[in-house]
Amino acid sequence: MNIHTKIINTSSCKVTIKGFLVLVLLGFIVACNPTKKLLPDQYIIEKVEVHNSKLTNIPKENFEAFFRQKPNRKLFRQFQFYVWWYNLFDEERIREKRIKRNLKYDRLNTKKVIRFENKNKKRAKKGKLPREPKLKDKESPLFIESLRDIGEPAVIYDSALTHQTLFQLSKYLFSKGYFDNKVTDTVKLIEKKKSAIIKYYLIPNNSYTINSLGYNIKDPGLRELILNDTVNTILKLGMPFDKEKFQLEQERVTEHALNNGYFYFDNAYITYSADSNVTNHSVAMKMVVKNFSTPYNSNSDSLVETDHPKFKIANTYIITEALIGNPRDHYFKDTVISKKKGLIFLLNKPLAYKRRIIVYNTDVYSGQLYRKDSAQLTYKQLLGLGIFKNVTIQFLVNQSKSNELDCYIICNPLVKQSITSETEGTNTSGNLGIDASVLYQNRNFAKGGELIELKLQGSIAAQKPLTTEDAGVSGSNGSGSLNKFQQTFNTIQFGPELSFSVPRAFFPFSLLPFRKDQQPRTYIKTSLNYQTRPEFSRVISTLNYGFSFNSYNRQLRHDVIPFEVYLIRANLLDSYRKLLVDFNDAFLLNSFQDHITTLSKYGLTYTSKENSVTGQKTAFYAKLNLQSSGSILREVYKLSNQPKDSLGRYHLFGIPFAQFLKVDADFRIYVPLRKNSRIVYRIAGGIGKPLANLNQLPYEQSFFSGGPNSVRAWRARTLGPGGYNPPADNKTRFDKIGDILLEGNIEYRFHLLRAFYGAIFVDAGNIWRLQPDPSKPGGEFILSKFADQIAIGGGFGIRWDLTFFVLRLDMATPLKYPKFELGNSPTFDPWRNSVLNFGIGYPF
């Protein structure tokens, strides 16, 4: 009877849930009424448009920036959720709570001030400095205000602001050379919806062009400097009048003057005069450069005009300790003068760095004209050494020569040696674990900016055994709490990693002409990592020698590793090896063989200047990696007639070495939508081609999909390959790896309250094999089928931004399974199939 009742309830529950969801959605749409709190004569802005922008050849977005009123955000671009949410809160109650809270803060702050006054009296008697109390901030928002500010108040139509927008649009058109422009508007008030639609119509008329360029410069030195540089001017005859271009030319001329000794020159000295001709719609432009203004005397406010002063560098002082204020007010025990550039080191204790490393990276020295770009370059180069916390450059007029400057370069050193530790818990789809690491750093090992890092890292995790029969393999013969612990946390890895780097190029990189501002750095790294699971254990040893440098104004980073080698020795349980053989998975079996991999790598990373997290402009990120392994080594063995084994493989130290080519790329776009929200697009892919000596990509070089930074609706290494669907009775849980990867992600990030942010995302992707595998039908890449084999997942997440790192919790569920070759797709159950991912930092 009970069983029968449950069956009936389950079948009817599907209809009930669907109906309930429909009712909830309808209720939400009805309740989501943004006009509930509007007064009778108020209208919410529904839409604002600008028309005829194509007549100006100016992007429509440029005009939209001048709108004084913009519509409220909408959820999915349809629902006025944010206004509805904001209207849920009673402003009067919030105001009363704020008054009550602030009165409480006043009482607490008063008590704290009195308490600190008494403490400071005691401190003063002991000769100690007073302490300032940390008072409660009455400007901080209430929790309910933070909750309310998830939404936003309705934007109410204001005719005055519409007229201001008309004026601003007309003014902007005028600045672009449309002197006879006109802008009109229409406002449609919809009484039923209590909404307003505003449309602005641009009538630009004729565009004026520049027919002549002249200069009015009284200072003979500046006149010669500027006129000799007109070949680089932004302004050209016949170009449309554009105020923005004149501002850019103003900045260019100012930079040119600052890089030729004119220390006090700035944009304010440059103005323009224009004479328009209505007949041919042209403008005669003239650049006016004013003379330098200086007080008549110390007792007068009157100014007199003189030629602009031109400065040389008298002395350059290097200070390698923290200073506050005017460096001339500080006493130094010793001075050391460098022979090469005459730089003067001001010291209170022995210099902790090799002089040549600082002299080499300093481009401001005695006798040269003042140059702003030399100071900026020196700042970047010294900071790029990685041994200073910050660098400050000050220029002061020399006390004996009024036309010369003293340059003070103050380098605040970093702590030479440090030890940091980090521990974190992990939870990926219910697999619990603990990671811990200890990092020792020595930032100036041999006084030349060398960096030594020694890292000891280990982790334990509770992973599902690869086969259900192996669940009790580890520790099955023992008893007690230790054995239970080993059975639970059955995945362990630990090992040291040592790296040594120097801020310059070594052989063979020193043969190439690198500039100092490219911040070249040579490094060597080695590591040893031991991994154990119930089914196998591995030891991975690595050694690499590489070089990195920047280009394109430090937006491009190049990583060149001509030599990397790692050795993997694996020890498989006989039962697990037999299982691989019985399962006939040659791909995995070869992946777990002992092997040596020699690599040559090149990595290119592009990062735009805009900040991808807080910037208000679209930011870009792109990364390309190229790898080659074993091809040169195999040719050497082939030419020297070395013996092969029965499988046609050459061995290095008795172990077959890997041979493959591999390329992968990752491209991201970060588009800000509002102040605290943005949408992120990502596409990533890669392909690895195994070659003769191993015939398979090594396990650690293979691609996988799924996990907290990939297709989040699938656990890591559980997606694919292709359309392969394991039989229902298959009890194995092998990691799913492949030769080809393709992924795409779209994520909308928005502010919730205080330090909490939300995200809605859709992920898609899969992996494939290059060649058919009889044990995994449908796993190979076929152009006509791959679109059907793309898996799609979606979900939402919460991010807690703690400034120094971000904690992330994402919940995702499959939306589309790959089209399987065998069997049917799994039944869609959003709760049973959901995956919970915990991570640190943004996924991309």
N, C-alpha and C positions, 0 to 999 in steps of 0.2 A: 504493500500500500504506500509506504513512504517512498520507495523507489519510483513507483509509477507517478506519484505526485511530483517528484523532482524532474522527471522527464517532461511532463506536461508544462511545468513552470519554465523550464529551460527553453523550450521551443517558442512559447509565447513571449518570453522575455526579450527575444530578438526584435519582435515587432514593437514591444513596449519601449525598449531603449531607443529605437529609431524615431518613434513618435515623440518620445520625451525630448530627444535632441532637436527635432524640428520645432517643438513648442518653445524650447529654451532659446533657439535662434530667433524665432519670431518675436518672443518676448524681449530679447535683447535689442532687436531693431526698433521695436515700438518704444521701449524704455530709453533708448539712446537718443533722446530728443534734446538737442542743444539749445532750443529756443524757450525752454520752460521758464527761465528766469528773466527773459527779456521784457522790457517795458513796452507799452503799446506803440511808441514811435521809434523803436529800435529794431535794427535788422542785422543779422549776422552775415559777414562777408562769405559768400559761397564761392565766388570765382573772380579773379582779376586777370585780365588779358591785355596784351599790347598788339596792335595791328599795324601792318605796313612796314615792319622792320626790314623786310627784304629790299625796300627801296633805298635803304641806307648802307647796305653791305656790312651792317653791324650785327653781331649775334644778338638774338632776342634776349638771352640771359643778361646782357649788359644793361638793357633797359629795365628788366625786372628788379635789378639791384636798387633802383630808385623808388620802388613802390613804398609808400609810407604805411600802407596797410596790406597785409597778405593773409590769405585764408588760413584757418587753423589746420593743423595736421589731421589726417584721417587714417583710421585703421584700414589697411588694405585698400587705401585710396577711395573708400566708399563710406565708411561709417565714422560719424563724429564722436568717436569714443572718448577722445581726450577732453573735449568740452563737457561731455556728459559726466565723465569722472570728476572733473573739477567742480561741477555744479552739485555733486553729492554732498559737499562739505558746507557747513554753516559758517559763514565768514564772521558773524557776530560772536558765535561761541569760540571761534579761534582767537578773536581779538580779546575776549575776556580771559581765556587761558593764558595768553601772552602777558597780559597785565598782571595776572596772579603770579605767573612764573617769574616775571621781572622783579616784582616786589620781594619775592623769596630770594632771588639772586642778590638784591640790594642788601638784605639782612645778612646773608652769608658773606658777601664781599666786605661789608663793614666789619664783621667779626674777624675775618681773615686779615684785614689791614691792621687792626688793633693788635692782633696776635703777632704779626710780623714786626710791628713797631717795637714791641717789647723785646722780641728776639734780637732785633738789630741793635738795640741799646746795649744788650749783653755782648753782642759781637764786636761793637765799637770799642768796648772796654778791653777786649782781647786783641784789638788791632786788626780785626777782620773786616772785610768789605761787607756792606749791607746786601741783603737779598730782596729781590722784588717778588711779591706774592703773585701767583697765577690766579687771576680773578675769573669768575664765571662770565661768559660772553653773552650779553643780553641781545646781541644781534644774531646769534645762532638760531636756526629755525627750530620750531617745535617738531616733535615726531609727526604729529598730525599734519603739519605744514609740508614736511617732506613727502608724506603720503599723498597729500593733495596735489603737490607739484609734479606727480606723475602725469597729470593732465595739464591743461592750460586754459586760462580764461577766454571766453568767446571774444573774437575780434568784431567789434561793433562798427557798423558803417559810420564814418565821420566825414561830412562834406568838406570841412576845412582841410583835412588831411588829403582829400582827393585833389583839391586846388593846389596844395603844396606839391603833390606828385606831378601835376601838370607843369608847374613852374620848373621843377627839377628836370623833367624830361626835356623841356624846351631848352633849358640851360645846357644840358648834356649834348643835345644836337648842335647847339651853337659852338660848343668846344670842339666838335668834330667837323667844323667848317660849314655847317648849314645855317648861315646867318639869317636867312629869311624864313626860317621854319615856323610851323604852327602846330600846336597839339590840342586836340579836342577830346572830349570824353562823353560817354553815355552811361547812365546808371539805371539799371532795371531793378525795381523793388517788387519782389514777389510777396504779396500780402499773405497768401495761404501758407507759405513755408517760412515767412518772416526772414527772408534771405535777400541779399543784394548781389547783383552781378555788375562789375565795373569793367568797362572797356575803354582803352585809350587808343586814339587814332593819331598816327604820326603823319604829318604833311611836311616833309623835309625841304621841298623845292630844290634850288640849285646848290651844288657844293662848290665852295671857293677853293682855289688852288694857289700855290706859292709861285709867284713870277720873278721874285728877286730876293736875294739874301745879302744883308749888309751888316757891318760891325761898327760899333761906337765904343772904343776902348782907349781911355786916356793913358793908362799905365803902359809905357813903351815896352817893358819887359814882357808883360802879359800879352800885349798885342802881338808881339812876335811869336810867342809861344802858341797862342791860339790860332793865328793865321797860318802858321806852318803845319798845323794839324787838321786843317779843314778837309783833307782827303778822307778822314775817318768820321766826318760829321754824319749824323742821322738824317739831317734835313737836306732834301734834294729839290731842285727846281722842278716845277710841274706836279709835285706831290700834293694830295689834298691837305688842306689846313687841318691840323690835329693837335690840340693842346697837349695831349699826352706825349706826343713825339717831341714837343718843345721842352717838356719837363725832363724827358730822357736825355735830350741833348744838354740841358742845363746840368744834369748829374754827371754826364760824361766829361764835360769841360771842367767841372769842379774836381773830379777824380784826376784828370790830367794835370791840373794845377797842383793838387796835393802830392802828386808823385814827381813834382819838379821843384820842390823846395818851399812852396807857398803854404806854410804850416797853418796860418790863420784863415785861409780862404774857405768860403762855404757858398751854398746855393743862393743865399740872400743877396750876394753881390751881382747876380745875373738877372736881368729883366729883359723883356721884349717890347718892342713897339711895332704896331702894324698899321698899314695904310691900305684900305681896301678900295678896289675899283669896281663899281657896280656894273659898268658896261661889259667887261669880259669876265666878271666873277673871279677876280684874282686878288691876291694880297701881296704887298711888298713888306717883307719882314726885316727887322733889324735887331741884332743882339746888342744890348747895352751892358757893359761891365763897369760897375762903379768902382771908384777908388777906395783905398783903405781908410777907415775912419778911426781917429785916435783922439783922446782928450787933449785940449789945448794946454792944460797944465793940471797938476794934482789938486788944485783948489777950485777948478772950474768945471762946470758941466758942459761947456761948449766943446764941439768937435771940429777937428780940422781934417781935411782930406790929404792923403799922401799916397805915394806909390806903395803897392803891396810889398811888405818885407819878405825877403827870400832867405831861407835859413840853410846852414850846413850843420853837420853833426860835429860838436866839439869833442865830446868824450862819451863812451858807452860803458856803463857800469853794470856788472853782473852781481846780483845778490842772491845767494842760495839759502835764504832763510825767510821765514814769514815776517812781514813788516806791515805796520798800519800807519797811514798818514804820509807826510812828506819824508822821503828817504834822506833828505838833507838834515833832518832833525835827529838822525840816529848816528851813534858813534860806532866805528869799526876799528878793531885792533890791528888789522893787517890789510895790505893790498898786494895783489899779484897782477902783473901786466903780461898779457900774451904777446908773443913775438909776431905772430902771423897777422893779426888784425888790430893789435893795440887795445884789445878789450881789457878793462880794468876790473878785477874781481875784488869785491869788498868782503872781508872775512872777519868773523869773530872766533872761528875755530878752523882747523885744517879742512881744506876743500874735500868733500866726500865723493867727488866725481873727477874723472879725467878731463883736464881742461880742453883737450882737442875735441871731445864729443860735443861740448857746449859751444866752442868757437866755431866748429864746422856748421852748426845749425843756427848760428846767429848771422843775420845779413844786415845789421845796422852797425856801422863802425865809423870811426873818426875820419873826417875829411870828405865824406860823401854828402850830396844834397839830401835834405830830408825827403823821404819817400814813404808814403802811407802803406803802399803794398809791401815794402820791405819789412815794416813793422808787423804787418799781418802775417807775412810768411814766417817770420821769426817766431811769432806766437804759436802758429800751427806746428812748426817743426819741433820746438822745445816741448810743447805739450804732448806731441806724438811720440816722444821718447819713452813715455810711460813711467817716468820716475818723479814727476812733479804733480802735485795735487792741482795747482793752478799756476798760471803765469800772468803777471801784470806788467805792462810796459807804459812808462810815464816819460813825457818830454817836458823839460824845464829849461827856460832861457838861461844861458850861461851867465854867471854872475859878473864876468869881466868883458864879455863880448856880446853885445845886444843882438847881433845877427847870427848867432850860433846857439845850438841846443845841446843840452846834456840829456842822454837817454839812460834811463834806469830800468833795467830788466830784473824784476823781482820774481824768483822761482821758489814757490812754496813746496818743499819736498814732501813726498809721500813717505809713510813709514816703511823702512827698508825691509824688515822681516815681519811676517804676520802668519798667524795660524787661525783658520776659520773652520768651523764644523757645521754640518747641516744634516738634519734628520727630517724625514717626512713619511707619512703613511700614504699608501696608495690603495685605491679600490677601483678596479676596472671590471665592471659586470660581475661583481661579487667576489672577484679574486683579490683577497687581501694581501698586503705586503708592507714591508718597511725598507726604506732606502736610507743609507747613512754614508757620509763622506767626511774626510778630514783633508784640508788643503793647506800646505805650507808654501809660502811665496817669499822669494828673495829678489827684490826688484833692482838691485844694483850690485850684483855679485862681485864683479871685477872692476867696479867704478866706471863702466862704460855703457850703462843702460841695459846690461844683460838682465834677463828675467829667468829665474829658475822656479819651476812649479813641480811639487811632488804631491800627488793626490792618491789617497787610499780610499777606495770606494767598495762598498759591499751592500748586498740586498738579500732579503729573504721574501718569498712569496708563496702563497697557497694557490697552486695551479692545479687544474683538473688533469689527471693522468691522461696520456695520449691514448691509452686503452683502458677499458673498465677493469680488465683482469690485472692491470698493473697498479691498481689503487692501493694495494697492500704490500707492494714489493719492498719499499724502503722501510726498514725497521720492523718487518713482520715477524721476526724471530725474537724480538725483545718485548719488554713490558715496562710500565712505569711512565711518569710524566715526560721524561726526555724523549722516549720513543714516540709517544703521542704527539709531542711537539714536532719531531722530525717528519712524522707522517702527515701532519697538517701543513707545515711550512716546508714543502718538499722541493722547492726550487731555490737554490742558493748560488750566488756568484760574488766573487770578491777578487781584488787584485790591485797592484800599484800602477800608477802612470807617471812618468817623468818627462818633463819637457824643458828645453833650454833654447832661448831665442835672443837675438841681438838686433839692434835697430840699424842694420846696414847690410849690404849685399856681400855675400861670400861666393867663392868659386862654385859653379861656373857662372853664377848670376852677376858677379862683379865684372864680367866681360861686356856686359850691356850697359848703355849710358842711361842710368836712372837719375832723375832729378831728386833733390832733397825733399821737395814738397810732396813727392809721391810716397814718402814714408816707407821705404823698403825695409823689410824685416826677414831675416833668415832664421829658421828654427829646425830643431831635430827633436823627435818624440819617440818614446818607446814605452811599451806597456805589457803587462802580463795579466791575463784574466782567466780565472778558473770558474767554470759553470758546472753545476750538477743538478740532475733531475732523477726521478726514480728510474727512468728508462736509459739514461746515458749520462756521461760526464765529458766535458771538453776543456782543453787548455788552449787559449789563444795568445800567441806572442806576436807583437807588432814592432816595427821599426820604420820610421820614415824621415826623410830629409826634404824640406820644402822652403818656399819663399813666397812672400806676399807683398803686394804694393798697391797703391791707389792711383787712380787717374780720373780725368774728366771732373776736375774740381772735387775730388774725393767721393764722387757718387758711384764710381766703379771700383770694385775691389777684385784684384786678380790673385788667385792662389795657384801656384805652380809647384807640383810635387813630382819631380822627375824620378824619384825612387821611393817606393814603399814596398815592404815585404811583410807578410804575416804568415805564421805557421799555425795550423790547426791540427791538433791530435784529439781524436774522439775515441771514447771507450763505450761501446754499446753492450747492454746486457744481451746474452745469447737469445733470450726469449724475444727481445725487441728486434734483434737482427733477423731472427727467423720470421717474425711477423712481417717485417719489411719485404723479405724475400717472398713469403707466401702471398703478400698483398700485391706483389709484382709492380712495385713503385720504384722503377729504376731512377727516377728523378730524385726522390728523397734518399735512396740508398747511396747514390753517388755524392749527394750533398753532405752526407755524414762520413764520408771517407776522409782519412788523413790526407791533407794536401797543403802545398805551399803556394801562395799567391804573390806574384810580383806585379806591382802596379806603377803606371805613370798617369798622373791626374792633372787636369786643368779645370779650375772653377772660376766662373765669372759671376759676380753679384752686382746688380744695379739697385740703388736705393735713391729715390727722389728726395729733394731737400725737404719736402713737406713731411710733418710728423703724421704717421699713419694712425695714431691713436687720438691725438688732440688737435691736429691741424684742421684748418677750415678750407683747405684746398685739396683737390684730388691728389692722392699719393699713389706711387707705383713701386712695385718691388718685383724683381726678376732674378732668377738664378739658373745658371746652366752649368752642368757638370759633364766632363768628358773623361772616360777612363779606358785605358788599354792595358791588357795583362797577358804576359807570357809569349807574345808573338816574337819579339826579338830573341828571347831566351830559346825558344823552340828552333828558330833559324840557326842560332849558334850551335845548338846540339846537332842539328841536321847537317850543317857544313863540316862539323868535326866528326861525323860518322859515329855518334854515340849510339849505344844499343837501345832498342825499344823493348817494352814488355809485350806480353801476349795481346794486349789491347791497343798496341801502337802508340803508347804513351812514353814520353821521356820522364826521367826521375831526377829530382834535385835532392841530394842527401837521402836517397832511398825513398823519396816520397814524390808522387806525381804532382806536377804543378799545374795550376789553373791557366786557361787561355781563353780570353773573351774580349769583346768590345762592348762598351756600355755608354749610353747617353741618357740623361734625365734632365728635365726642366720644370720650373715652378714659376708661375706668373700670377701676380695679385694686383688688384685695383681697390683702393680704399676711397669711397665717395662720401663726403660729409653731406648729410641732408639737413640737419639742424645743428645747434650748438653742441649737443651731447648725443647725437645719433649719427650713424653712418651705415652704409651698406657695403659689404665686402664681396668681391668676386675673386674666385681662384680657379685656375686650371693647371693641372700638373700631369705629367706623363713621362714615360721612359721606356727604353727597350734595351735589352742585353742579348748579344749574339754569342753563344758559346762556340768555341772553335775546337780544333782537333784534339788537343792534348788532354782535355777532361770531358768534352762533349756535353757537359752540363754546367750551368752557372753554379758557383759555390752557394751553399745555403745562405750565407750572410750577404751575398751580392744579389740574391733574387729579390723580386718585388713582392709585396704583399699589400692587401687592402683591408680596410676596416680598422677600428680603433678610435681613440679620442681625438686624433688629429687628421682623420681620413673620412671614410664613410661611417659615420658614428652609429648608424643603426645596426651595424654588425661588429662583433668583437674582433679584436686584432687577429689577423691571419685566419679568419673563418670565411672569407668571401672568395668565391671563384674556385678554380679558374674557369672563365667563360661560362658556358651553360652546363657544366658538370653538376650532377645531382647525386650525392652518395646514396646508395641503397638504404632503405629504411632500417634493415637489420644490421647495417654496418656499425660496429661498436668502436671503430677507431676515431681518434680525434687528432689527426695529423695537421700540422700547420700547412695552410694552403699558400703555395708560393708559385710564381710564374716568371716568364721572360718579358712580358709587356705589361705596362700599367697605364691606365687612363682614368683621371679623376677630375671632377668639377664640384665647386661649392658656391653657394650663395648664402650669405648670412647678414641679417639685419640686426644691428646692435643699437640699443636705446637705453636711456637712463631711467631707472626706477625711482630710487630715493637714496639720498646720502651717497654712500660709497657702493651702492648696489646697482648693477646694470643687468638688463635682460637681453636675450637673443632669440630670434626665430631663424631657423636655417633649413636648407635643403641640400643634401649631398648626393652625388651620383658617381659611379665608377665601377671598376672591376679589374681583374688581372687575367692574362691569357698565357698559354704556351705557344711557342713558335712552331713546334712540330706536334703532330698528333701523338697521343699517348693512349694505348689500348686500355690501360687501367683507369683512365679518366676521359671517357667519351664526351665530346663537346667542349673540351677544355682548350682546344687550339683556336688561334685567331683566324677568323674567316670574315672578310670585308662585308659580305652580304648579310652576315648574321650578328655582327658585333653590337649593332644598335639595340637589338632585342635582348642582348645579354648584359646591358648596362643595368646595374642595381641602383635604385633610388630610395633614399631614406630622408626623413624629416623629423623635426622636433623643436624643442625650446631649451633654453639654458639660463642659468643665473651666474653672474660674475661678481665677485667681491673684490673691488680694487683697493688694495692696501698700500698703494703708491709704489712700494719697493717690489711687490709682486702681486699677481692676480690669482685668486682661487676660483676655479671654474667647475660647475656641475652641469652636465648636459644630459638630457633624456631624449632618446631618438627611437623611432619605430620604422620598420620597413614600409615603404609605400609601393614599391614595385620590385618583385623578385626577378632575377635573370630568367630568361626563357630556357627551361631545362630540356636537355635531350632525352632524359629518362624520367618517368614519373611525372606527377603533377606538382605545381607550386604549393608551398605550405599554406595552410589556412590562415587568412589574415586575422590576427587577434592583436589589437593595439596594445593591450596590457601584457599579455604573455610574451609577445615578441619584442617588447621594449627593452632597450639597453641603456643602462645608467653609466656614464663616464665621469670620473673625477680627474681633474688635471690642474696644473699650475701654468699660468700664462694663457694667452689667447691661442686658439687652435691654429691660426695663421694670420 
